[in-house]
Amino acid sequence: MKTSRDDVIAALFFAQQVAMSRASDTNTIRFLFSASQISVEENGTPLVNGSVIYPLPLPSNVNLSATLGSPYTFDKLGRTNTAVLTISSGSSSAQIQLTASGYAYYILQP
């Protein structure tokens, strides 16, 4: 599950970085997810980040949900909607905070 959590944070960071370098009034960068996969798209086309090819499937025992549904569109300043994403596997879960500035981080559990 830690790998999936890191994959989600990396995808959000990648979406933000691409948006800040390429977003415009006619170019849209989005982070999309379902319970079983994540993706970063530019104008509806999945992107490639090094060896990561989107959409990226999550392991079959991992589920992703959020307080705000998919997609998250990033503007040219890297901003998006605020949300908490939850990754779960069995009885374990982890949360990722996505701020309005586009910053994503793991919420440490007490």
N, C-alpha and C positions, 0 to 999 in steps of 0.2 A: 504494500500500500504506500510505503514511503516513496518508492519510485514513481508511482502514479501521481502522488502529491507534487513531487518535484517536476514531473512532466507538465502538469497543469500550470504551475507557477512559471515554468520556462516558456510555455505557449503564450501566456498572458504578457510576459515581458517581451517576447518576440513580436506579438501583435502591436504592442505599444511602440516599440522601436521602429517597426516598419511604418506605422501610421505617422510618426514624427518625421520620417524621411520621405514618405511618398504620398500621404493622404492629401486630398484636395477636394474641391467641390464636385469633381466628377470621379474621384477615386475613393473607394470605401474599403477600409480594413476592419475585419470582424473576427472575434473569437466566438466560435460556436461549440456547443457540446450537446451530447445526449447522455443517457445513463451509461453508455458503453464506449463512447469515443469523444475525442476533442479535435478541433480543427481551427486553423487560422486561414482566412481567405481574403483575397484581394479581388474586389468586384465579382465575387461569387466563385472564384477559382482558388482551389486549395494551394497553399504555398509549400515550399521546401525550405527547411532551415538546416543547412549542413547535411547530416545523415538522417534527419527527421523529416519524413514525408507525411504531410497532412492529407486526409484525416488520419489520426493516430488512434488505433483501437486501445481501449483499456483492457486489462486482464478480465476474464469472464467472472471472477469473484469480486470485482470492484465496481462500485456504483457511484456516479457523480450527480449531485443535485445542487440547487442554489435557491436563495431567497428571491432572486429575480431570474426569470427564464432566459434562455439563449435566444438571440445572439447578443453580444456586447460589441458595439461599434465604437472604434477609437477615432478621435478627431486628430487634426494635424498637430495639436499640442499634447497628444497622448492621453487625453481625458476620455473617460467612459462612465458608465453607471456604477454606483456603489452596490456591492452585493457581498454576501457570504456564501462561498461554495463549500459543500460538504462532500468529502470522499469517504465512503464506507466500505468495509469488507467484514462480513460477519458481525461480531460485536464491537469491532474497532472502528473508529472514525477520526478524521482530521478535518480541520476547517481552515479555509483560506479567505482572508479579507481582501476584497478588491475595493480600493478607494476611488473617489471621483477623479483624482489626479492620475489614475491609471496604475498606481503602485499596488502590487500584490504581495502578500506575505502570509506565512503560516502563523496561525493563532495557537500559541502554546497552551496546552491543556493543563489545568492544575492537578 
